[in-house]
Amino acid sequence: MRALDAPYAPLDLQSRELWLPAIVNSAGQTARRIDHLAPWVAALEAGRLPLPEHDFGDPHALLPMRSAIATLGLPTLCVGVPALVLQVLRTLFWSLDRIVDLQPALSREAAIARVTADFVAEWTVQTQGWRDELALLRGLGDLAHLRWDEIQGLLRSREWQEAQRLSALLAHLQPLVELIRQLGRTEHDPAAPPADTTDADPTTLRLAMRTRETLLPGAPGELTGIHRSGRLDRLLGSEAAQIRHRVLHRLWRARLAEASLLTYDSQGVLHERVVDPTAHQPEAARTLRAPRQRGPIILCVDTSGSMQGAPEKIAKAVVLEALRTAQREQRGCLLIAFGGQGEMVTRELQAGRAGLDAMLELIGMGFDGGTDVQTPIEHAIDRVHQARWRSADLLIVSDGEFGCVPATLERLDQARAELGLRVQGILIGDRETMGLLETCDAIHWLRDWRRFESSQPLREATVPVHTASLTALYFPNALSARAARKKS
């Protein structure tokens, strides 16, 4: 019995969905298909094509199919998406199996050309706009546990379309992106032994450096192709010309709603000077203290009715960037969305499907109701007393329309003194309120928030006030002692 099972043993390491296509396919040889399956899976997961000799025993059929897969850029899309690797191989096996069905009506060469053309046509439609979408999706969670139908449903959902628009919005909110990256108090790994210190000035050390290139899909740079999407900022001139046409403008609006307008792809290249880990470093450089890691983030987002419009979009964009930062740097991130009395949603934005679903749930929400910040801040204080969140920073995103009772403020002061808690605020409004002044250690004012009221951010927006500190400037005696101390 073992002798009969031996030729099929390599299949044990592969997905069961590939077993039947690999065994009964009419192209090539069964033993070679089974042996070559693992190299194909490994190569696609690594973002490259397998070696030419991994041809399933049918090099004449595999050569044009390999070229088609490379031309479509499927290996690049497969990185970090096992479900896509599985779907590519299933489609490949299905296409190879059609060759014999098209004979003898077509010669074998013509049949191979037909199935290759059909393979290209199918995947061209499937992958329209996927390069940017999958790049964003990889940054938001681990895709290893998502099935193919789940990925397709996710990319077509209304919440995901909104997440793409918020991702584009973040390009205009770089100060907030940098603020989120700096959240979380730095700390040493307790498991690592303390490193020796040195009197040498680290700024004077001549470390061995190298240039690192990072590809930035969607960033301004080299044009890489044309695909269908709803991105108006990447619209081709031939499509824009239809907007003023008496008849074609209706077709244009329909295609806009379907996200099927012709737009261009671009790709930027970021050149960075980084320390070369493989090169010999100066002795003084090796005695510097071990690198620190940042702690987790607790994010309180105001979802009250006063946040509707541009503030709501900015708040959701902050949540999106917080999840990306937590995923990229392997940090904890806790989302507390609050509205009126009894309206509080707590979700942990962890790596994987749960964190992604929590973020999309908030993106799909409508902001309305009142504002009760007492409960979420007290909940955040309870969390920072837990071991996992002890080194977290608290970030409050609001238009400032709230206040806190003295008991809550005293608990905040106690957490600051005992745990080193820092409370940051993002003000999406025109003036600081007593609630923000009394609660936050620092307030980051987004003074041009009106730029984002329309679907496309404006280059400039009217700022009706020259400072957010109107109360402190014109009514200094109206400030509480705590708020006045923060402004002094």
C-alpha positions as CSV (number, residue, x, y, z in Angstrom):
1,M,0.0,0.0,0.0
2,R,2.9,2.4,0.8
3,A,4.4,1.7,-2.6
4,L,1.1,2.7,-4.2
5,D,0.9,5.9,-2.2
6,A,4.5,7.0,-2.6
7,P,4.1,8.9,-5.9
8,Y,1.4,11.0,-4.4
9,A,3.2,11.8,-1.1
10,P,4.2,15.4,-2.2
11,L,0.5,16.3,-2.4
12,D,0.3,16.1,1.4
13,L,2.0,19.4,1.7
14,Q,-0.3,21.2,-0.8
15,S,-3.8,22.4,-0.6
16,R,-6.4,19.7,-1.2
17,E,-8.0,21.9,-3.9
18,L,-4.9,21.2,-6.1
19,W,-4.8,17.5,-5.6
20,L,-7.4,16.5,-8.3
21,P,-6.2,19.0,-11.0
22,A,-2.6,17.8,-10.5
23,I,-3.5,14.1,-10.8
24,V,-6.1,13.9,-13.6
25,N,-4.9,16.8,-15.9
26,S,-4.5,15.7,-19.5
27,A,-1.3,17.9,-20.1
28,G,2.1,16.5,-19.3
29,Q,2.8,13.6,-17.0
30,T,1.2,12.8,-13.7
31,A,4.5,12.2,-11.7
32,R,6.1,15.4,-13.0
33,R,2.9,17.5,-12.4
34,I,3.0,16.3,-8.8
35,D,6.7,16.9,-8.4
36,H,6.6,20.3,-10.0
37,L,3.6,21.6,-8.0
38,A,5.6,22.5,-4.9
39,P,8.1,24.7,-6.9
40,W,5.3,26.5,-8.6
41,V,3.6,27.3,-5.3
42,A,6.8,28.4,-3.6
43,A,7.8,30.6,-6.6
44,L,4.5,32.4,-6.9
45,E,4.4,33.0,-3.1
46,A,7.8,34.5,-3.4
47,G,6.7,36.8,-6.3
48,R,8.5,35.1,-9.2
49,L,8.1,32.5,-11.9
50,P,9.3,28.9,-11.3
51,L,12.3,27.6,-13.3
52,P,11.6,26.7,-16.9
53,E,12.3,23.0,-16.2
54,H,9.2,22.9,-13.9
55,D,7.0,22.3,-16.9
56,F,4.7,19.5,-15.7
57,G,6.2,17.3,-18.5
58,D,4.7,19.5,-21.3
59,P,7.2,22.3,-22.1
60,H,5.3,23.2,-25.4
61,A,2.1,24.1,-23.4
62,L,3.8,25.6,-20.4
63,L,6.1,28.0,-22.2
64,P,3.4,30.4,-23.5
65,M,1.5,30.0,-20.3
66,R,4.6,31.1,-18.3
67,S,5.0,34.1,-20.6
68,A,1.3,35.0,-20.1
69,I,1.6,34.8,-16.3
70,A,4.7,37.0,-16.4
71,T,3.1,39.5,-18.7
72,L,0.0,39.8,-16.5
73,G,2.3,40.4,-13.4
74,L,0.5,37.7,-11.5
75,P,3.7,36.6,-9.5
76,T,3.9,40.1,-8.0
77,L,0.2,40.1,-7.1
78,C,0.6,36.7,-5.4
79,V,3.0,37.9,-2.8
80,G,1.4,37.5,0.6
81,V,-1.9,36.2,-0.9
82,P,-2.0,32.4,-0.8
83,A,-5.5,32.3,-2.0
84,L,-4.5,34.1,-5.2
85,V,-1.6,31.6,-5.7
86,L,-4.2,28.8,-5.4
87,Q,-6.5,30.4,-7.9
88,V,-3.8,31.0,-10.5
89,L,-2.7,27.4,-10.4
90,R,-6.3,26.1,-10.6
91,T,-6.9,28.3,-13.6
92,L,-3.6,27.2,-15.1
93,F,-4.6,23.5,-14.7
94,W,-8.1,24.1,-16.1
95,S,-6.6,25.9,-19.2
96,L,-4.1,23.1,-19.8
97,D,-6.9,20.6,-19.6
98,R,-8.9,22.4,-22.4
99,I,-6.1,21.8,-24.9
100,V,-7.2,18.2,-25.6
101,D,-10.9,19.3,-25.8
102,L,-10.1,21.7,-28.7
103,Q,-8.5,18.9,-30.7
104,P,-8.9,17.7,-33.4
105,A,-10.9,20.8,-34.5
106,L,-7.7,22.8,-33.9
107,S,-4.1,21.7,-34.2
108,R,-2.3,21.4,-30.8
109,E,-0.3,24.6,-31.4
110,A,-3.6,26.5,-32.3
111,A,-5.3,25.0,-29.2
112,I,-2.4,26.1,-27.0
113,A,-2.6,29.6,-28.4
114,R,-6.4,29.7,-27.9
115,V,-6.3,28.7,-24.2
116,T,-3.4,31.0,-23.6
117,A,-5.3,33.9,-25.1
118,D,-8.4,33.0,-23.0
119,F,-6.2,32.8,-19.9
120,V,-4.9,36.3,-20.5
121,A,-8.3,37.7,-21.2
122,E,-9.8,36.3,-18.1
123,W,-7.1,37.5,-15.8
124,T,-6.9,40.9,-17.4
125,V,-10.5,41.5,-16.4
126,Q,-10.0,39.9,-13.0
127,T,-7.0,42.0,-12.0
128,Q,-8.1,45.4,-13.1
129,G,-6.9,47.9,-10.5
130,W,-5.8,45.1,-8.2
131,R,-2.2,46.3,-7.9
132,D,-3.1,49.3,-5.7
133,E,-5.9,47.4,-3.9
134,L,-3.8,44.4,-2.9
135,A,-0.9,46.7,-1.8
136,L,-3.4,48.5,0.5
137,L,-4.9,45.2,1.7
138,R,-1.5,43.7,2.5
139,G,-0.8,46.8,4.7
140,L,-4.0,46.3,6.7
141,G,-3.8,42.6,7.6
142,D,-2.6,39.1,7.1
143,L,-4.1,37.6,4.0
144,A,-2.9,34.1,4.6
145,H,-6.2,32.9,6.1
146,L,-8.6,34.6,3.5
147,R,-10.2,32.4,0.9
148,W,-10.4,33.5,-2.7
149,D,-14.1,34.3,-2.6
150,E,-13.6,36.3,0.6
151,I,-10.9,38.4,-1.1
152,Q,-13.1,39.0,-4.1
153,G,-16.1,40.0,-1.9
154,L,-13.9,42.3,0.2
155,L,-12.5,44.2,-2.8
156,R,-16.0,44.7,-4.2
157,S,-17.6,45.9,-0.9
158,R,-18.7,49.5,-0.4
159,E,-16.6,49.7,2.8
160,W,-13.5,48.7,0.8
161,Q,-14.1,51.3,-1.9
162,E,-14.4,53.9,0.9
163,A,-11.1,52.6,2.4
164,Q,-9.4,53.2,-0.9
165,R,-10.6,56.8,-1.0
166,L,-9.4,57.3,2.6
167,S,-6.0,55.9,1.6
168,A,-5.7,58.5,-1.1
169,L,-6.8,61.1,1.4
170,L,-3.9,60.2,3.7
171,A,-1.5,61.5,1.0
172,H,-2.7,65.0,2.0
173,L,-2.5,64.4,5.7
174,Q,1.2,63.6,6.2
175,P,1.5,65.5,9.5
176,L,-1.2,63.2,11.0
177,V,0.5,60.1,9.5
178,E,3.8,61.1,11.2
179,L,2.0,61.8,14.5
180,I,0.5,58.3,14.4
181,R,3.9,56.7,13.8
182,Q,5.3,58.4,16.8
183,L,2.6,57.3,19.2
184,G,3.4,54.7,21.9
185,R,6.2,55.2,24.4
186,T,9.5,53.6,23.5
187,E,10.7,50.8,25.6
188,H,13.4,48.2,25.7
189,D,12.7,44.5,25.2
190,P,12.7,43.1,28.8
191,A,13.9,39.8,27.5
192,A,17.0,41.3,26.0
193,P,20.1,42.0,28.2
194,P,21.0,45.6,28.7
195,A,23.5,46.8,26.2
196,D,26.7,48.6,27.1
197,T,26.8,52.4,26.7
198,T,29.7,54.3,25.2
199,D,30.9,57.9,25.4
200,A,31.2,58.1,21.6
201,D,28.8,60.5,20.0
202,P,26.6,58.4,17.7
203,T,26.2,61.4,15.3
204,T,30.0,61.3,14.5
205,L,30.2,57.5,13.8
206,R,30.8,56.7,10.1
207,L,28.6,53.7,9.7
208,A,28.7,51.5,6.6
209,M,25.6,52.5,4.6
210,R,23.8,51.2,1.5
211,T,21.1,52.5,-0.8
212,R,17.7,50.8,-0.5
213,E,15.1,51.1,-3.2
214,T,11.4,50.7,-2.3
215,L,8.8,50.5,-5.0
216,L,5.7,52.7,-4.1
217,P,2.7,51.5,-6.2
218,G,0.4,54.3,-7.0
219,A,2.9,57.1,-6.1
220,P,3.8,59.7,-8.7
221,G,6.5,58.4,-10.9
222,E,6.9,56.2,-13.9
223,L,3.8,55.2,-15.7
224,T,3.3,51.5,-15.6
225,G,0.1,50.9,-17.5
226,I,-3.6,51.6,-17.8
227,H,-6.5,50.0,-15.9
228,R,-10.1,50.6,-15.1
229,S,-11.0,52.4,-11.8
230,G,-12.9,55.4,-10.4
231,R,-9.8,57.5,-9.7
232,L,-10.6,60.9,-11.2
233,D,-7.1,62.1,-10.4
234,R,-5.7,59.5,-12.8
235,L,-8.2,59.9,-15.6
236,L,-7.0,59.7,-19.2
237,G,-7.6,62.7,-21.4
238,S,-9.8,60.6,-23.8
239,E,-12.2,59.8,-20.9
240,A,-12.2,63.4,-19.6
241,A,-13.2,64.7,-23.0
242,Q,-16.6,62.8,-22.6
243,I,-17.7,64.9,-19.6
244,R,-18.9,67.9,-21.7
245,H,-20.3,65.8,-24.5
246,R,-24.1,66.1,-24.9
247,V,-24.6,62.3,-25.0
248,L,-21.4,60.7,-23.8
249,H,-21.5,62.4,-20.4
250,R,-24.3,60.0,-19.4
251,L,-22.1,57.1,-20.3
252,W,-19.2,58.7,-18.5
253,R,-21.2,59.0,-15.2
254,A,-22.4,55.4,-15.5
255,R,-18.8,54.2,-15.9
256,L,-17.7,56.4,-13.0
257,A,-20.3,54.7,-10.8
258,E,-19.0,51.3,-11.9
259,A,-15.4,52.3,-11.4
260,S,-14.6,51.3,-15.0
261,L,-13.1,54.6,-16.4
262,L,-9.7,54.3,-18.0
263,T,-7.0,55.5,-15.7
264,Y,-3.2,55.2,-15.6
265,D,-1.0,53.4,-13.2
266,S,2.2,54.9,-11.8
267,Q,4.9,53.7,-9.6
268,G,7.4,55.7,-7.6
269,V,10.8,54.7,-6.3
270,L,12.0,55.7,-2.8
271,H,15.7,55.8,-2.4
272,E,16.9,55.6,1.2
273,R,20.3,55.5,2.8
274,V,20.2,52.8,5.5
275,V,22.8,51.0,7.6
276,D,24.2,47.9,5.8
277,P,23.8,45.0,8.2
278,T,26.2,42.8,6.2
279,A,29.1,45.3,6.4
280,H,31.7,45.6,9.1
281,Q,30.7,48.4,11.5
282,P,32.9,50.5,13.8
283,E,33.4,49.1,17.3
284,A,31.8,52.2,18.8
285,A,28.7,51.6,16.8
286,R,28.3,48.1,18.1
287,T,28.3,49.3,21.7
288,L,25.3,51.6,21.3
289,R,22.2,50.8,23.3
290,A,19.9,48.3,21.7
291,P,17.2,49.7,19.5
292,R,13.9,50.5,21.1
293,Q,10.4,49.5,20.1
294,R,7.3,51.6,20.3
295,G,4.4,50.7,22.5
296,P,0.7,50.2,21.5
297,I,-1.9,52.8,20.6
298,I,-5.3,53.5,22.1
299,L,-7.4,55.4,19.6
300,C,-10.6,57.3,20.8
301,V,-12.6,58.5,17.8
302,D,-15.5,60.8,18.2
303,T,-18.5,59.6,16.1
304,S,-21.0,62.2,17.2
305,G,-23.3,64.1,14.8
306,S,-21.0,67.2,14.8
307,M,-18.3,65.1,13.1
308,Q,-20.3,64.6,9.9
309,G,-18.7,65.6,6.6
310,A,-15.0,66.3,6.4
311,P,-14.3,65.6,10.1
312,E,-15.8,62.1,9.7
313,K,-13.6,61.3,6.7
314,I,-10.5,62.5,8.4
315,A,-11.3,60.5,11.5
316,K,-11.8,57.4,9.5
317,A,-8.5,58.0,7.6
318,V,-6.7,58.2,11.0
319,V,-8.2,54.8,11.9
320,L,-7.0,53.4,8.6
321,E,-3.4,54.7,9.1
322,A,-3.4,53.5,12.7
323,L,-4.2,49.9,11.5
324,R,-1.5,50.1,8.9
325,T,1.0,51.3,11.4
326,A,0.1,48.6,13.9
327,Q,0.3,45.9,11.2
328,R,3.6,47.2,9.8
329,E,5.3,47.6,13.2
330,Q,3.6,44.7,15.0
331,R,2.1,46.9,17.6
332,G,-1.2,46.7,19.5
333,C,-3.9,49.1,18.5
334,L,-7.2,49.5,20.4
335,L,-10.1,51.4,18.7
336,I,-12.7,53.1,21.0
337,A,-15.5,54.7,18.9
338,F,-17.8,56.8,21.0
339,G,-21.0,58.8,20.5
340,G,-23.8,59.6,22.9
341,Q,-24.7,57.9,26.2
342,G,-24.3,54.2,25.9
343,E,-22.9,54.5,22.3
344,M,-19.4,53.0,22.5
345,V,-17.8,50.4,20.3
346,T,-14.4,48.8,21.3
347,R,-12.4,46.8,18.8
348,E,-8.8,45.6,18.8
349,L,-7.2,46.4,15.5
350,Q,-5.0,43.4,15.4
351,A,-3.3,41.7,12.5
352,G,-5.5,39.5,10.5
353,R,-9.2,39.4,9.5
354,A,-10.6,40.5,12.8
355,G,-8.7,43.8,12.8
356,L,-9.5,44.4,9.1
357,D,-13.2,43.7,9.8
358,A,-13.2,46.1,12.7
359,M,-11.8,48.9,10.6
360,L,-14.2,48.3,7.8
361,E,-17.1,48.3,10.3
362,L,-16.1,51.8,11.4
363,I,-15.7,53.0,7.8
364,G,-19.2,51.8,7.1
365,M,-20.7,53.6,10.1
366,G,-22.5,56.9,9.9
367,F,-21.6,59.5,12.5
368,D,-24.6,60.9,14.4
369,G,-25.9,61.3,17.9
370,G,-24.4,63.1,20.9
371,T,-21.1,63.1,22.6
372,D,-20.2,61.2,25.8
373,V,-16.4,61.2,26.3
374,Q,-16.5,60.1,29.9
375,T,-17.0,56.4,29.3
376,P,-14.4,56.0,26.6
377,I,-11.7,57.8,28.5
378,E,-12.4,55.9,31.6
379,H,-12.3,52.7,29.6
380,A,-9.0,53.7,28.1
381,I,-7.6,54.4,31.6
382,D,-8.7,50.9,32.7
383,R,-6.9,49.5,29.7
384,V,-3.5,51.2,30.3
385,H,-3.5,49.6,33.7
386,Q,-3.4,46.2,32.0
387,A,0.0,44.7,31.2
388,R,-0.5,44.6,27.5
389,W,-1.4,48.3,27.2
390,R,0.8,49.7,29.9
391,S,3.1,51.6,27.5
392,A,0.3,52.8,25.2
393,D,-0.4,56.4,24.2
394,L,-4.0,57.7,24.0
395,L,-5.0,59.6,20.9
396,I,-8.3,61.5,20.8
397,V,-9.8,62.5,17.4
398,S,-12.6,65.0,17.8
399,D,-13.9,68.4,16.9
400,G,-13.6,69.3,20.6
401,E,-17.3,69.4,21.4
402,F,-17.0,67.6,24.8
403,G,-15.9,68.0,28.4
404,C,-14.8,65.8,31.3
405,V,-15.8,65.7,35.0
406,P,-13.0,66.3,37.6
407,A,-13.0,62.7,38.7
408,T,-12.0,61.5,35.2
409,L,-9.4,64.2,34.9
410,E,-7.9,63.1,38.2
411,R,-7.7,59.5,37.0
412,L,-5.9,60.7,33.9
413,D,-3.4,62.7,36.0
414,Q,-2.8,59.6,38.1
415,A,-2.1,57.4,35.0
416,R,0.3,60.1,33.8
417,A,2.2,60.1,37.1
418,E,2.2,56.3,37.6
419,L,2.5,55.0,34.1
420,G,3.8,57.9,32.0
421,L,0.6,58.0,30.0
422,R,0.6,60.6,27.2
423,V,-2.7,62.0,25.8
424,Q,-2.6,63.5,22.3
425,G,-5.5,65.2,20.6
426,I,-6.3,65.8,16.9
427,L,-8.6,68.8,16.6
428,I,-10.7,68.8,13.4
429,G,-12.4,72.1,14.0
430,D,-11.8,75.8,14.4
431,R,-11.2,76.2,18.1
432,E,-10.0,74.3,21.1
433,T,-12.6,73.6,23.7
434,M,-12.3,73.2,27.4
435,G,-12.6,69.4,27.1
436,L,-9.6,69.1,24.8
437,L,-7.5,71.6,26.8
438,E,-8.1,69.8,30.1
439,T,-7.7,66.3,28.6
440,C,-4.8,66.4,26.2
441,D,-1.1,67.0,26.7
442,A,-0.7,68.3,23.2
443,I,-3.3,69.3,20.6
444,H,-2.6,68.9,16.9
445,W,-4.9,71.3,15.0
446,L,-5.9,70.4,11.4
447,R,-6.7,74.0,10.5
448,D,-7.5,73.3,6.8
449,W,-10.0,70.5,7.4
450,R,-12.5,72.2,5.0
451,R,-10.3,71.1,2.1
452,F,-11.7,67.6,2.4
453,E,-15.4,68.4,2.3
454,S,-15.7,67.5,-1.4
455,S,-14.9,64.2,-3.0
456,Q,-11.6,65.5,-4.2
457,P,-9.3,67.5,-1.7
458,L,-9.0,71.2,-2.7
459,R,-5.5,72.7,-3.0
460,E,-6.5,75.4,-0.5
461,A,-9.4,76.1,1.8
462,T,-10.5,79.2,3.6
463,V,-9.5,79.2,7.3
464,P,-11.9,81.5,9.1
465,V,-9.8,81.8,12.2
466,H,-6.1,82.4,12.6
467,T,-5.6,80.4,15.8
468,A,-7.4,77.5,17.5
469,S,-6.9,79.1,20.9
470,L,-9.7,81.7,20.6
471,T,-10.9,81.2,24.2
472,A,-7.4,81.7,25.6
473,L,-6.8,84.7,23.4
474,Y,-10.0,86.6,23.9
475,F,-11.4,85.2,27.1
476,P,-8.4,84.1,29.2
477,N,-10.4,84.2,32.5
478,A,-12.9,81.7,31.1
479,L,-10.2,78.9,31.2
480,S,-10.1,76.6,34.1
481,A,-6.9,76.4,36.1
482,R,-6.0,73.1,34.4
483,A,-6.6,74.5,30.9
484,A,-4.7,77.7,31.7
485,R,-1.7,75.7,32.9
486,K,-1.7,73.8,29.6
487,K,-1.7,77.0,27.6
488,S,1.0,78.7,29.6
